[in-house]
Amino acid sequence: MSLNRRIRKLKETRAAVLDSLQDLPPEKLVARPRADKWSILEIVEHIALAEREVLRGLPDPALLVGRPRRLKHRVRYLLVLSVLKARIPVRAPSPAMLPQGGLDLEEVRRLWDEGQQWLQSYGDGLDAAGRRRAVFRHPVAGPLTVAQAIQLNQIHIDGHARQIRRLRRLLAG
């Protein structure tokens, strides 16, 4: 799949998640199924923060430096990919990925929009060699290319979208 198609699919998934929440009253967005579980709004904030963390805080693209990918990074990437695909619950691998709360849906949307716009702009400026450079860093998988970062992000969002749908059903019942 081309980089532009991956980015477009990611944007479509993101839009679908956010659009599905527009009709929810604020009290449902912040309701927690249990005290130790995240609300819908916290889940969405987590997704936006995790994307930003892997994309290294959305820096000026000229500041991104290629990082060597050793065998251990390739194995860890496959492990993270497998865990996400299997929907195995894990803790956020970085404190920067934890939701702080206190944001409304529009604020989270703006935060997530920034990441998506930056990613589109970054991807548009890449040549073939740039697409192969591992310039991003996942806290567990290590250095990632843009395609790998998008793939992990897509699977991450898909998993949390299912979690949000379950939580919506629970809150409706």
Beta strands, then each sheet from edge to edge (+ up, - down):
strand 1: 136-138
strand 2: 142-144
sheet 1: 1+ 2-
end
